[in-house]
Amino acid sequence: MVRGKTEMKRIENAASRQVTFSKRRNGLLKKAFELSVLCDVEVGLIVFSPRGKLYEFSSSSLSLSLSLSLSLSLCASS
């Protein structure tokens, strides 16, 4: 059985929107991990919640926020 396409629109109910965000965030983090393992690549992912909370994933030992800070400072200095 094939699933139909879902129309992409904002979820009006705040509780439903939060639940959907949490589920999709977890799915996205899992996919990022799988991509890093299956393809032997480094993956970095940053997600901000509607409330401004930061979620991050980095496949390398270097913290993603640290590497992002270093990259931004290098770009600013050049």
mmJSON file of the N, C-alpha and C atoms, coordinates in Angstrom:
{"data_MODEL":{"atom_site":{
"group_PDB":["ATOM","ATOM","ATOM","ATOM","ATOM","ATOM","ATOM","ATOM","ATOM","ATOM","ATOM","ATOM","ATOM","ATOM","ATOM","ATOM","ATOM","ATOM","ATOM","ATOM","ATOM","ATOM","ATOM","ATOM","ATOM","ATOM","ATOM","ATOM","ATOM","ATOM","ATOM","ATOM","ATOM","ATOM","ATOM","ATOM","ATOM","ATOM","ATOM","ATOM","ATOM","ATOM","ATOM","ATOM","ATOM","ATOM","ATOM","ATOM","ATOM","ATOM","ATOM","ATOM","ATOM","ATOM","ATOM","ATOM","ATOM","ATOM","ATOM","ATOM","ATOM","ATOM","ATOM","ATOM","ATOM","ATOM","ATOM","ATOM","ATOM","ATOM","ATOM","ATOM","ATOM","ATOM","ATOM","ATOM","ATOM","ATOM","ATOM","ATOM","ATOM","ATOM","ATOM","ATOM","ATOM","ATOM","ATOM","ATOM","ATOM","ATOM","ATOM","ATOM","ATOM","ATOM","ATOM","ATOM","ATOM","ATOM","ATOM","ATOM","ATOM","ATOM","ATOM","ATOM","ATOM","ATOM","ATOM","ATOM","ATOM","ATOM","ATOM","ATOM","ATOM","ATOM","ATOM","ATOM","ATOM","ATOM","ATOM","ATOM","ATOM","ATOM","ATOM","ATOM","ATOM","ATOM","ATOM","ATOM","ATOM","ATOM","ATOM","ATOM","ATOM","ATOM","ATOM","ATOM","ATOM","ATOM","ATOM","ATOM","ATOM","ATOM","ATOM","ATOM","ATOM","ATOM","ATOM","ATOM","ATOM","ATOM","ATOM","ATOM","ATOM","ATOM","ATOM","ATOM","ATOM","ATOM","ATOM","ATOM","ATOM","ATOM","ATOM","ATOM","ATOM","ATOM","ATOM","ATOM","ATOM","ATOM","ATOM","ATOM","ATOM","ATOM","ATOM","ATOM","ATOM","ATOM","ATOM","ATOM","ATOM","ATOM","ATOM","ATOM","ATOM","ATOM","ATOM","ATOM","ATOM","ATOM","ATOM","ATOM","ATOM","ATOM","ATOM","ATOM","ATOM","ATOM","ATOM","ATOM","ATOM","ATOM","ATOM","ATOM","ATOM","ATOM","ATOM","ATOM","ATOM","ATOM","ATOM","ATOM","ATOM","ATOM","ATOM","ATOM","ATOM","ATOM","ATOM","ATOM","ATOM","ATOM","ATOM","ATOM","ATOM","ATOM","ATOM","ATOM","ATOM","ATOM","ATOM","ATOM","ATOM","ATOM"],
"id":[1,2,3,4,5,6,7,8,9,10,11,12,13,14,15,16,17,18,19,20,21,22,23,24,25,26,27,28,29,30,31,32,33,34,35,36,37,38,39,40,41,42,43,44,45,46,47,48,49,50,51,52,53,54,55,56,57,58,59,60,61,62,63,64,65,66,67,68,69,70,71,72,73,74,75,76,77,78,79,80,81,82,83,84,85,86,87,88,89,90,91,92,93,94,95,96,97,98,99,100,101,102,103,104,105,106,107,108,109,110,111,112,113,114,115,116,117,118,119,120,121,122,123,124,125,126,127,128,129,130,131,132,133,134,135,136,137,138,139,140,141,142,143,144,145,146,147,148,149,150,151,152,153,154,155,156,157,158,159,160,161,162,163,164,165,166,167,168,169,170,171,172,173,174,175,176,177,178,179,180,181,182,183,184,185,186,187,188,189,190,191,192,193,194,195,196,197,198,199,200,201,202,203,204,205,206,207,208,209,210,211,212,213,214,215,216,217,218,219,220,221,222,223,224,225,226,227,228,229,230,231,232,233,234],
"type_symbol":["N","C","C","N","C","C","N","C","C","N","C","C","N","C","C","N","C","C","N","C","C","N","C","C","N","C","C","N","C","C","N","C","C","N","C","C","N","C","C","N","C","C","N","C","C","N","C","C","N","C","C","N","C","C","N","C","C","N","C","C","N","C","C","N","C","C","N","C","C","N","C","C","N","C","C","N","C","C","N","C","C","N","C","C","N","C","C","N","C","C","N","C","C","N","C","C","N","C","C","N","C","C","N","C","C","N","C","C","N","C","C","N","C","C","N","C","C","N","C","C","N","C","C","N","C","C","N","C","C","N","C","C","N","C","C","N","C","C","N","C","C","N","C","C","N","C","C","N","C","C","N","C","C","N","C","C","N","C","C","N","C","C","N","C","C","N","C","C","N","C","C","N","C","C","N","C","C","N","C","C","N","C","C","N","C","C","N","C","C","N","C","C","N","C","C","N","C","C","N","C","C","N","C","C","N","C","C","N","C","C","N","C","C","N","C","C","N","C","C","N","C","C","N","C","C","N","C","C","N","C","C","N","C","C"],
"label_atom_id":["N","CA","C","N","CA","C","N","CA","C","N","CA","C","N","CA","C","N","CA","C","N","CA","C","N","CA","C","N","CA","C","N","CA","C","N","CA","C","N","CA","C","N","CA","C","N","CA","C","N","CA","C","N","CA","C","N","CA","C","N","CA","C","N","CA","C","N","CA","C","N","CA","C","N","CA","C","N","CA","C","N","CA","C","N","CA","C","N","CA","C","N","CA","C","N","CA","C","N","CA","C","N","CA","C","N","CA","C","N","CA","C","N","CA","C","N","CA","C","N","CA","C","N","CA","C","N","CA","C","N","CA","C","N","CA","C","N","CA","C","N","CA","C","N","CA","C","N","CA","C","N","CA","C","N","CA","C","N","CA","C","N","CA","C","N","CA","C","N","CA","C","N","CA","C","N","CA","C","N","CA","C","N","CA","C","N","CA","C","N","CA","C","N","CA","C","N","CA","C","N","CA","C","N","CA","C","N","CA","C","N","CA","C","N","CA","C","N","CA","C","N","CA","C","N","CA","C","N","CA","C","N","CA","C","N","CA","C","N","CA","C","N","CA","C","N","CA","C","N","CA","C","N","CA","C","N","CA","C","N","CA","C","N","CA","C","N","CA","C","N","CA","C"],
"label_alt_id":[null,null,null,null,null,null,null,null,null,null,null,null,null,null,null,null,null,null,null,null,null,null,null,null,null,null,null,null,null,null,null,null,null,null,null,null,null,null,null,null,null,null,null,null,null,null,null,null,null,null,null,null,null,null,null,null,null,null,null,null,null,null,null,null,null,null,null,null,null,null,null,null,null,null,null,null,null,null,null,null,null,null,null,null,null,null,null,null,null,null,null,null,null,null,null,null,null,null,null,null,null,null,null,null,null,null,null,null,null,null,null,null,null,null,null,null,null,null,null,null,null,null,null,null,null,null,null,null,null,null,null,null,null,null,null,null,null,null,null,null,null,null,null,null,null,null,null,null,null,null,null,null,null,null,null,null,null,null,null,null,null,null,null,null,null,null,null,null,null,null,null,null,null,null,null,null,null,null,null,null,null,null,null,null,null,null,null,null,null,null,null,null,null,null,null,null,null,null,null,null,null,null,null,null,null,null,null,null,null,null,null,null,null,null,null,null,null,null,null,null,null,null,null,null,null,null,null,null,null,null,null,null,null,null],
"label_comp_id":["MET","MET","MET","VAL","VAL","VAL","ARG","ARG","ARG","GLY","GLY","GLY","LYS","LYS","LYS","THR","THR","THR","GLU","GLU","GLU","MET","MET","MET","LYS","LYS","LYS","ARG","ARG","ARG","ILE","ILE","ILE","GLU","GLU","GLU","ASN","ASN","ASN","ALA","ALA","ALA","ALA","ALA","ALA","SER","SER","SER","ARG","ARG","ARG","GLN","GLN","GLN","VAL","VAL","VAL","THR","THR","THR","PHE","PHE","PHE","SER","SER","SER","LYS","LYS","LYS","ARG","ARG","ARG","ARG","ARG","ARG","ASN","ASN","ASN","GLY","GLY","GLY","LEU","LEU","LEU","LEU","LEU","LEU","LYS","LYS","LYS","LYS","LYS","LYS","ALA","ALA","ALA","PHE","PHE","PHE","GLU","GLU","GLU","LEU","LEU","LEU","SER","SER","SER","VAL","VAL","VAL","LEU","LEU","LEU","CYS","CYS","CYS","ASP","ASP","ASP","VAL","VAL","VAL","GLU","GLU","GLU","VAL","VAL","VAL","GLY","GLY","GLY","LEU","LEU","LEU","ILE","ILE","ILE","VAL","VAL","VAL","PHE","PHE","PHE","SER","SER","SER","PRO","PRO","PRO","ARG","ARG","ARG","GLY","GLY","GLY","LYS","LYS","LYS","LEU","LEU","LEU","TYR","TYR","TYR","GLU","GLU","GLU","PHE","PHE","PHE","SER","SER","SER","SER","SER","SER","SER","SER","SER","SER","SER","SER","LEU","LEU","LEU","SER","SER","SER","LEU","LEU","LEU","SER","SER","SER","LEU","LEU","LEU","SER","SER","SER","LEU","LEU","LEU","SER","SER","SER","LEU","LEU","LEU","SER","SER","SER","LEU","LEU","LEU","SER","SER","SER","LEU","LEU","LEU","CYS","CYS","CYS","ALA","ALA","ALA","SER","SER","SER","SER","SER","SER"],
"label_asym_id":["A","A","A","A","A","A","A","A","A","A","A","A","A","A","A","A","A","A","A","A","A","A","A","A","A","A","A","A","A","A","A","A","A","A","A","A","A","A","A","A","A","A","A","A","A","A","A","A","A","A","A","A","A","A","A","A","A","A","A","A","A","A","A","A","A","A","A","A","A","A","A","A","A","A","A","A","A","A","A","A","A","A","A","A","A","A","A","A","A","A","A","A","A","A","A","A","A","A","A","A","A","A","A","A","A","A","A","A","A","A","A","A","A","A","A","A","A","A","A","A","A","A","A","A","A","A","A","A","A","A","A","A","A","A","A","A","A","A","A","A","A","A","A","A","A","A","A","A","A","A","A","A","A","A","A","A","A","A","A","A","A","A","A","A","A","A","A","A","A","A","A","A","A","A","A","A","A","A","A","A","A","A","A","A","A","A","A","A","A","A","A","A","A","A","A","A","A","A","A","A","A","A","A","A","A","A","A","A","A","A","A","A","A","A","A","A","A","A","A","A","A","A","A","A","A","A","A","A","A","A","A","A","A","A"],
"label_entity_id":["1","1","1","1","1","1","1","1","1","1","1","1","1","1","1","1","1","1","1","1","1","1","1","1","1","1","1","1","1","1","1","1","1","1","1","1","1","1","1","1","1","1","1","1","1","1","1","1","1","1","1","1","1","1","1","1","1","1","1","1","1","1","1","1","1","1","1","1","1","1","1","1","1","1","1","1","1","1","1","1","1","1","1","1","1","1","1","1","1","1","1","1","1","1","1","1","1","1","1","1","1","1","1","1","1","1","1","1","1","1","1","1","1","1","1","1","1","1","1","1","1","1","1","1","1","1","1","1","1","1","1","1","1","1","1","1","1","1","1","1","1","1","1","1","1","1","1","1","1","1","1","1","1","1","1","1","1","1","1","1","1","1","1","1","1","1","1","1","1","1","1","1","1","1","1","1","1","1","1","1","1","1","1","1","1","1","1","1","1","1","1","1","1","1","1","1","1","1","1","1","1","1","1","1","1","1","1","1","1","1","1","1","1","1","1","1","1","1","1","1","1","1","1","1","1","1","1","1","1","1","1","1","1","1"],
"label_seq_id":[1,1,1,2,2,2,3,3,3,4,4,4,5,5,5,6,6,6,7,7,7,8,8,8,9,9,9,10,10,10,11,11,11,12,12,12,13,13,13,14,14,14,15,15,15,16,16,16,17,17,17,18,18,18,19,19,19,20,20,20,21,21,21,22,22,22,23,23,23,24,24,24,25,25,25,26,26,26,27,27,27,28,28,28,29,29,29,30,30,30,31,31,31,32,32,32,33,33,33,34,34,34,35,35,35,36,36,36,37,37,37,38,38,38,39,39,39,40,40,40,41,41,41,42,42,42,43,43,43,44,44,44,45,45,45,46,46,46,47,47,47,48,48,48,49,49,49,50,50,50,51,51,51,52,52,52,53,53,53,54,54,54,55,55,55,56,56,56,57,57,57,58,58,58,59,59,59,60,60,60,61,61,61,62,62,62,63,63,63,64,64,64,65,65,65,66,66,66,67,67,67,68,68,68,69,69,69,70,70,70,71,71,71,72,72,72,73,73,73,74,74,74,75,75,75,76,76,76,77,77,77,78,78,78],
"pdbx_PDB_ins_code":[null,null,null,null,null,null,null,null,null,null,null,null,null,null,null,null,null,null,null,null,null,null,null,null,null,null,null,null,null,null,null,null,null,null,null,null,null,null,null,null,null,null,null,null,null,null,null,null,null,null,null,null,null,null,null,null,null,null,null,null,null,null,null,null,null,null,null,null,null,null,null,null,null,null,null,null,null,null,null,null,null,null,null,null,null,null,null,null,null,null,null,null,null,null,null,null,null,null,null,null,null,null,null,null,null,null,null,null,null,null,null,null,null,null,null,null,null,null,null,null,null,null,null,null,null,null,null,null,null,null,null,null,null,null,null,null,null,null,null,null,null,null,null,null,null,null,null,null,null,null,null,null,null,null,null,null,null,null,null,null,null,null,null,null,null,null,null,null,null,null,null,null,null,null,null,null,null,null,null,null,null,null,null,null,null,null,null,null,null,null,null,null,null,null,null,null,null,null,null,null,null,null,null,null,null,null,null,null,null,null,null,null,null,null,null,null,null,null,null,null,null,null,null,null,null,null,null,null,null,null,null,null,null,null],
"Cartn_x":[0.845,0.0,0.889,0.561,1.358,0.724,1.582,1.111,0.907,-0.145,-0.398,0.499,0.626,1.438,0.73,1.52,0.99,1.251,0.236,0.409,1.257,2.283,3.168,2.575,2.103,1.582,1.837,1.809,2.07,0.997,1.426,0.5,0.03,-1.25,-1.799,-1.808,-2.085,-2.141,-0.717,-0.435,0.92,1.424,0.567,0.988,1.324,0.5,0.764,2.034,2.244,3.441,4.695,4.657,5.805,6.093,5.053,5.222,5.825,5.317,5.835,7.291,7.621,9.007,9.919,9.535,10.363,10.577,9.516,9.628,10.499,10.283,11.062,12.519,12.749,14.124,14.871,14.243,14.88,15.147,14.205,14.398,15.539,15.643,16.709,18.075,18.161,19.417,19.824,18.856,19.134,19.643,19.019,19.449,20.856,21.177,22.517,23.552,23.237,24.138,24.315,23.204,23.268,24.104,23.94,24.716,26.205,26.558,27.973,28.579,27.811,28.317,28.363,27.275,27.183,28.147,28.337,29.163,30.535,30.828,32.109,32.448,31.495,31.68,31.453,31.961,31.709,30.447,29.569,28.29,28.138,27.688,27.368,25.956,25.195,23.797,23.459,22.83,22.379,20.896,20.108,18.667,18.295,17.529,16.998,15.51,15.055,13.633,12.88,11.554,10.77,11.006,11.414,11.701,13.148,13.943,15.318,16.347,15.939,16.884,17.701,18.996,19.923,20.059,19.948,20.215,21.289,22.288,23.369,23.811,24.38,24.968,26.255,27.29,28.559,29.102,29.505,30.011,31.477,32.159,33.565,33.693,34.894,35.112,35.096,35.375,35.355,33.911,33.627,32.265,31.829,30.606,30.077,30.058,29.637,29.577,30.974,31.953,33.328,33.841,33.61,34.09,33.376,32.089,31.357,31.921,32.227,32.807,34.152,34.972,36.273,36.113,35.187,34.954,34.492,33.572,33.066,34.152,35.002,36.066,37.113,37.375,38.312,37.752,36.466,35.833,35.845,35.622,35.58,36.961,38.011,39.356,39.941,39.362,39.931,39.281],
"Cartn_y":[-1.179,0.0,1.241,2.192,3.403,4.528,5.247,6.395,7.582,8.338,9.531,10.676,11.671,12.835,13.669,14.205,15.068,16.515,17.335,18.746,19.393,20.124,20.778,22.125,22.211,23.465,23.489,24.67,24.844,24.138,23.446,22.796,23.853,24.098,25.181,24.852,23.617,23.211,23.148,23.94,24.038,22.709,21.953,20.666,19.672,19.621,18.728,19.135,20.445,20.953,20.549,20.623,20.242,18.752,17.931,16.481,16.148,16.784,16.551,16.977,18.134,18.598,17.582,17.097,16.141,14.854,14.328,13.087,13.278,14.368,14.61,14.948,15.644,15.945,14.653,13.752,12.475,11.669,11.685,10.985,11.577,12.902,13.579,13.268,13.271,12.932,11.494,10.59,9.188,9.051,9.749,9.695,10.266,11.325,11.903,10.898,10.202,9.177,8.045,7.571,6.481,6.874,8.098,8.576,8.575,9.011,9.056,7.661,6.685,5.317,4.617,4.673,3.94,4.453,5.757,6.351,6.778,6.555,6.925,8.391,9.268,10.703,11.417,12.624,13.438,14.253,14.238,14.931,15.847,17.051,17.988,18.5,18.571,18.978,19.87,21.006,21.92,22.177,22.03,22.274,23.152,24.204,25.048,24.783,24.56,24.323,25.647,25.583,26.825,27.681,27.047,27.779,28.256,27.95,28.418,27.464,26.255,25.286,24.682,24.509,23.989,22.478,21.786,20.351,20.184,19.368,19.202,17.756,17.419,16.105,16.313,15.619,15.633,14.221,13.768,12.408,12.307,13.435,13.393,13.663,13.509,13.712,15.195,16.058,17.493,17.957,18.695,19.189,20.052,19.857,20.593,22.088,22.496,23.928,24.541,23.782,24.268,24.426,23.426,23.506,24.613,24.827,25.909,27.256,27.396,28.642,28.917,27.873,28.032,28.425,27.788,28.098,29.534,29.965,31.327,32.35,32.068,33.015,33.062,31.92,31.902,32.668,32.527,33.253,34.755,35.134,36.553,37.193,36.422,36.987,37.071,36.344,36.4,37.426],
"Cartn_z":[0.0,0.0,0.0,-0.857,-1.008,-0.202,0.503,1.272,0.352,0.572,-0.228,0.209,-0.67,-0.328,0.734,1.655,2.698,2.304,2.393,2.079,3.171,2.757,3.706,4.097,5.319,5.841,7.34,7.902,9.333,10.152,11.188,12.109,13.099,13.132,13.953,15.444,15.802,17.207,17.769,18.803,19.358,19.91,20.574,21.142,20.033,19.013,17.879,17.149,17.013,16.346,17.11,18.445,19.266,19.154,19.168,19.037,17.678,16.622,15.274,15.176,15.763,15.75,16.425,17.589,18.328,17.54,16.953,16.183,14.949,14.235,13.017,13.336,14.437,14.851,15.139,15.888,16.196,14.934,13.994,12.731,11.923,11.922,11.193,11.801,13.127,13.794,13.494,13.466,13.151,11.719,10.781,9.381,9.216,9.94,9.87,10.369,11.457,11.984,10.974,10.406,9.432,8.22,7.738,6.596,6.91,8.119,8.493,8.571,9.046,9.178,7.823,7.082,5.822,4.761,4.705,3.651,4.14,5.412,6.009,5.727,6.044,5.857,7.18,7.265,8.448,8.213,9.192,9.089,10.289,10.038,11.103,10.903,11.978,11.886,13.068,12.785,13.835,13.626,14.685,14.634,15.82,15.561,16.62,16.75,17.967,18.215,18.113,18.038,18.027,19.275,20.36,21.603,21.674,20.643,20.576,21.147,21.522,22.066,20.925,21.178,20.174,20.298,19.164,19.082,18.021,18.306,17.342,17.26,16.109,15.89,15.123,15.533,14.823,14.8,13.62,13.502,13.908,14.02,14.418,15.915,16.42,17.849,18.221,17.251,17.505,17.642,18.668,18.885,17.706,17.276,16.131,16.388,17.565,17.85,17.882,18.357,18.368,16.947,16.098,14.721,13.953,14.236,13.594,14.031,15.304,15.81,15.152,15.027,14.382,12.92,12.228,10.813,10.634,11.479,11.375,11.675,12.659,12.984,11.874,11.224,10.103,8.909,8.658,7.552,7.815,9.049,9.397,9.294,9.567,9.552,8.148,7.176,5.82,4.945],
"occupancy":[1.0,1.0,1.0,1.0,1.0,1.0,1.0,1.0,1.0,1.0,1.0,1.0,1.0,1.0,1.0,1.0,1.0,1.0,1.0,1.0,1.0,1.0,1.0,1.0,1.0,1.0,1.0,1.0,1.0,1.0,1.0,1.0,1.0,1.0,1.0,1.0,1.0,1.0,1.0,1.0,1.0,1.0,1.0,1.0,1.0,1.0,1.0,1.0,1.0,1.0,1.0,1.0,1.0,1.0,1.0,1.0,1.0,1.0,1.0,1.0,1.0,1.0,1.0,1.0,1.0,1.0,1.0,1.0,1.0,1.0,1.0,1.0,1.0,1.0,1.0,1.0,1.0,1.0,1.0,1.0,1.0,1.0,1.0,1.0,1.0,1.0,1.0,1.0,1.0,1.0,1.0,1.0,1.0,1.0,1.0,1.0,1.0,1.0,1.0,1.0,1.0,1.0,1.0,1.0,1.0,1.0,1.0,1.0,1.0,1.0,1.0,1.0,1.0,1.0,1.0,1.0,1.0,1.0,1.0,1.0,1.0,1.0,1.0,1.0,1.0,1.0,1.0,1.0,1.0,1.0,1.0,1.0,1.0,1.0,1.0,1.0,1.0,1.0,1.0,1.0,1.0,1.0,1.0,1.0,1.0,1.0,1.0,1.0,1.0,1.0,1.0,1.0,1.0,1.0,1.0,1.0,1.0,1.0,1.0,1.0,1.0,1.0,1.0,1.0,1.0,1.0,1.0,1.0,1.0,1.0,1.0,1.0,1.0,1.0,1.0,1.0,1.0,1.0,1.0,1.0,1.0,1.0,1.0,1.0,1.0,1.0,1.0,1.0,1.0,1.0,1.0,1.0,1.0,1.0,1.0,1.0,1.0,1.0,1.0,1.0,1.0,1.0,1.0,1.0,1.0,1.0,1.0,1.0,1.0,1.0,1.0,1.0,1.0,1.0,1.0,1.0,1.0,1.0,1.0,1.0,1.0,1.0,1.0,1.0,1.0,1.0,1.0,1.0,1.0,1.0,1.0,1.0,1.0,1.0],
"B_iso_or_equiv":[0.0,0.0,0.0,0.0,0.0,0.0,0.0,0.0,0.0,0.0,0.0,0.0,0.0,0.0,0.0,0.0,0.0,0.0,0.0,0.0,0.0,0.0,0.0,0.0,0.0,0.0,0.0,0.0,0.0,0.0,0.0,0.0,0.0,0.0,0.0,0.0,0.0,0.0,0.0,0.0,0.0,0.0,0.0,0.0,0.0,0.0,0.0,0.0,0.0,0.0,0.0,0.0,0.0,0.0,0.0,0.0,0.0,0.0,0.0,0.0,0.0,0.0,0.0,0.0,0.0,0.0,0.0,0.0,0.0,0.0,0.0,0.0,0.0,0.0,0.0,0.0,0.0,0.0,0.0,0.0,0.0,0.0,0.0,0.0,0.0,0.0,0.0,0.0,0.0,0.0,0.0,0.0,0.0,0.0,0.0,0.0,0.0,0.0,0.0,0.0,0.0,0.0,0.0,0.0,0.0,0.0,0.0,0.0,0.0,0.0,0.0,0.0,0.0,0.0,0.0,0.0,0.0,0.0,0.0,0.0,0.0,0.0,0.0,0.0,0.0,0.0,0.0,0.0,0.0,0.0,0.0,0.0,0.0,0.0,0.0,0.0,0.0,0.0,0.0,0.0,0.0,0.0,0.0,0.0,0.0,0.0,0.0,0.0,0.0,0.0,0.0,0.0,0.0,0.0,0.0,0.0,0.0,0.0,0.0,0.0,0.0,0.0,0.0,0.0,0.0,0.0,0.0,0.0,0.0,0.0,0.0,0.0,0.0,0.0,0.0,0.0,0.0,0.0,0.0,0.0,0.0,0.0,0.0,0.0,0.0,0.0,0.0,0.0,0.0,0.0,0.0,0.0,0.0,0.0,0.0,0.0,0.0,0.0,0.0,0.0,0.0,0.0,0.0,0.0,0.0,0.0,0.0,0.0,0.0,0.0,0.0,0.0,0.0,0.0,0.0,0.0,0.0,0.0,0.0,0.0,0.0,0.0,0.0,0.0,0.0,0.0,0.0,0.0,0.0,0.0,0.0,0.0,0.0,0.0],
"pdbx_formal_charge":[null,null,null,null,null,null,null,null,null,null,null,null,null,null,null,null,null,null,null,null,null,null,null,null,null,null,null,null,null,null,null,null,null,null,null,null,null,null,null,null,null,null,null,null,null,null,null,null,null,null,null,null,null,null,null,null,null,null,null,null,null,null,null,null,null,null,null,null,null,null,null,null,null,null,null,null,null,null,null,null,null,null,null,null,null,null,null,null,null,null,null,null,null,null,null,null,null,null,null,null,null,null,null,null,null,null,null,null,null,null,null,null,null,null,null,null,null,null,null,null,null,null,null,null,null,null,null,null,null,null,null,null,null,null,null,null,null,null,null,null,null,null,null,null,null,null,null,null,null,null,null,null,null,null,null,null,null,null,null,null,null,null,null,null,null,null,null,null,null,null,null,null,null,null,null,null,null,null,null,null,null,null,null,null,null,null,null,null,null,null,null,null,null,null,null,null,null,null,null,null,null,null,null,null,null,null,null,null,null,null,null,null,null,null,null,null,null,null,null,null,null,null,null,null,null,null,null,null,null,null,null,null,null,null],
"auth_seq_id":[1,1,1,2,2,2,3,3,3,4,4,4,5,5,5,6,6,6,7,7,7,8,8,8,9,9,9,10,10,10,11,11,11,12,12,12,13,13,13,14,14,14,15,15,15,16,16,16,17,17,17,18,18,18,19,19,19,20,20,20,21,21,21,22,22,22,23,23,23,24,24,24,25,25,25,26,26,26,27,27,27,28,28,28,29,29,29,30,30,30,31,31,31,32,32,32,33,33,33,34,34,34,35,35,35,36,36,36,37,37,37,38,38,38,39,39,39,40,40,40,41,41,41,42,42,42,43,43,43,44,44,44,45,45,45,46,46,46,47,47,47,48,48,48,49,49,49,50,50,50,51,51,51,52,52,52,53,53,53,54,54,54,55,55,55,56,56,56,57,57,57,58,58,58,59,59,59,60,60,60,61,61,61,62,62,62,63,63,63,64,64,64,65,65,65,66,66,66,67,67,67,68,68,68,69,69,69,70,70,70,71,71,71,72,72,72,73,73,73,74,74,74,75,75,75,76,76,76,77,77,77,78,78,78],
"auth_comp_id":["MET","MET","MET","VAL","VAL","VAL","ARG","ARG","ARG","GLY","GLY","GLY","LYS","LYS","LYS","THR","THR","THR","GLU","GLU","GLU","MET","MET","MET","LYS","LYS","LYS","ARG","ARG","ARG","ILE","ILE","ILE","GLU","GLU","GLU","ASN","ASN","ASN","ALA","ALA","ALA","ALA","ALA","ALA","SER","SER","SER","ARG","ARG","ARG","GLN","GLN","GLN","VAL","VAL","VAL","THR","THR","THR","PHE","PHE","PHE","SER","SER","SER","LYS","LYS","LYS","ARG","ARG","ARG","ARG","ARG","ARG","ASN","ASN","ASN","GLY","GLY","GLY","LEU","LEU","LEU","LEU","LEU","LEU","LYS","LYS","LYS","LYS","LYS","LYS","ALA","ALA","ALA","PHE","PHE","PHE","GLU","GLU","GLU","LEU","LEU","LEU","SER","SER","SER","VAL","VAL","VAL","LEU","LEU","LEU","CYS","CYS","CYS","ASP","ASP","ASP","VAL","VAL","VAL","GLU","GLU","GLU","VAL","VAL","VAL","GLY","GLY","GLY","LEU","LEU","LEU","ILE","ILE","ILE","VAL","VAL","VAL","PHE","PHE","PHE","SER","SER","SER","PRO","PRO","PRO","ARG","ARG","ARG","GLY","GLY","GLY","LYS","LYS","LYS","LEU","LEU","LEU","TYR","TYR","TYR","GLU","GLU","GLU","PHE","PHE","PHE","SER","SER","SER","SER","SER","SER","SER","SER","SER","SER","SER","SER","LEU","LEU","LEU","SER","SER","SER","LEU","LEU","LEU","SER","SER","SER","LEU","LEU","LEU","SER","SER","SER","LEU","LEU","LEU","SER","SER","SER","LEU","LEU","LEU","SER","SER","SER","LEU","LEU","LEU","SER","SER","SER","LEU","LEU","LEU","CYS","CYS","CYS","ALA","ALA","ALA","SER","SER","SER","SER","SER","SER"],
"auth_asym_id":["A","A","A","A","A","A","A","A","A","A","A","A","A","A","A","A","A","A","A","A","A","A","A","A","A","A","A","A","A","A","A","A","A","A","A","A","A","A","A","A","A","A","A","A","A","A","A","A","A","A","A","A","A","A","A","A","A","A","A","A","A","A","A","A","A","A","A","A","A","A","A","A","A","A","A","A","A","A","A","A","A","A","A","A","A","A","A","A","A","A","A","A","A","A","A","A","A","A","A","A","A","A","A","A","A","A","A","A","A","A","A","A","A","A","A","A","A","A","A","A","A","A","A","A","A","A","A","A","A","A","A","A","A","A","A","A","A","A","A","A","A","A","A","A","A","A","A","A","A","A","A","A","A","A","A","A","A","A","A","A","A","A","A","A","A","A","A","A","A","A","A","A","A","A","A","A","A","A","A","A","A","A","A","A","A","A","A","A","A","A","A","A","A","A","A","A","A","A","A","A","A","A","A","A","A","A","A","A","A","A","A","A","A","A","A","A","A","A","A","A","A","A","A","A","A","A","A","A","A","A","A","A","A","A"],
"auth_atom_id":["N","CA","C","N","CA","C","N","CA","C","N","CA","C","N","CA","C","N","CA","C","N","CA","C","N","CA","C","N","CA","C","N","CA","C","N","CA","C","N","CA","C","N","CA","C","N","CA","C","N","CA","C","N","CA","C","N","CA","C","N","CA","C","N","CA","C","N","CA","C","N","CA","C","N","CA","C","N","CA","C","N","CA","C","N","CA","C","N","CA","C","N","CA","C","N","CA","C","N","CA","C","N","CA","C","N","CA","C","N","CA","C","N","CA","C","N","CA","C","N","CA","C","N","CA","C","N","CA","C","N","CA","C","N","CA","C","N","CA","C","N","CA","C","N","CA","C","N","CA","C","N","CA","C","N","CA","C","N","CA","C","N","CA","C","N","CA","C","N","CA","C","N","CA","C","N","CA","C","N","CA","C","N","CA","C","N","CA","C","N","CA","C","N","CA","C","N","CA","C","N","CA","C","N","CA","C","N","CA","C","N","CA","C","N","CA","C","N","CA","C","N","CA","C","N","CA","C","N","CA","C","N","CA","C","N","CA","C","N","CA","C","N","CA","C","N","CA","C","N","CA","C","N","CA","C","N","CA","C","N","CA","C","N","CA","C","N","CA","C","N","CA","C"],
"pdbx_PDB_model_num":[1,1,1,1,1,1,1,1,1,1,1,1,1,1,1,1,1,1,1,1,1,1,1,1,1,1,1,1,1,1,1,1,1,1,1,1,1,1,1,1,1,1,1,1,1,1,1,1,1,1,1,1,1,1,1,1,1,1,1,1,1,1,1,1,1,1,1,1,1,1,1,1,1,1,1,1,1,1,1,1,1,1,1,1,1,1,1,1,1,1,1,1,1,1,1,1,1,1,1,1,1,1,1,1,1,1,1,1,1,1,1,1,1,1,1,1,1,1,1,1,1,1,1,1,1,1,1,1,1,1,1,1,1,1,1,1,1,1,1,1,1,1,1,1,1,1,1,1,1,1,1,1,1,1,1,1,1,1,1,1,1,1,1,1,1,1,1,1,1,1,1,1,1,1,1,1,1,1,1,1,1,1,1,1,1,1,1,1,1,1,1,1,1,1,1,1,1,1,1,1,1,1,1,1,1,1,1,1,1,1,1,1,1,1,1,1,1,1,1,1,1,1,1,1,1,1,1,1,1,1,1,1,1,1]
}}}
